[in-house]
Amino acid sequence: MARRARHNILKLNPRGGSGVKIGSYEAVAQYYYEIDNKERAIELVELSLGSLGTLDVIEEDWKERAASQLVQTLANYKGKRVCHGRFCATPEQAVTEGNRRAAIPMEPHDAGP
């Protein structure tokens, strides 16, 4: 069942592009990280970072927040300082459940006050 869910999530590719695909990749990356397949988790986060530049219809401030969060997630997964574009992050000492949820980019309409 998990394999089928993972396959369906990776197939998401909304017409015109959106943050859904990036959020989905990061969710699947978290799954791989938790089952100790760190290489695949890192690969998916890097794929998400690379995909940000192809999203023309997404607000620029959303892309900035997503990139910052993805770089932090990548630093946590690699266990070392990571830079991508103008963003750099060092690994957090303890990744808590709250931090993991915060690492998943939000849809632009979900942003709170």
Buried (B, 14 or more C-beta within 10 A) or exposed (E): EEEEEBEEBBEBEEEEBBBBBBBBBBBBBBBBBEEEEBEBBBBBBBBBBEBBEEBEEBEEEBBBBBBBBBBBBBBBBBEEEBEBEEBEBEBEEEBEEEEBEEBBBBEBEEEEE
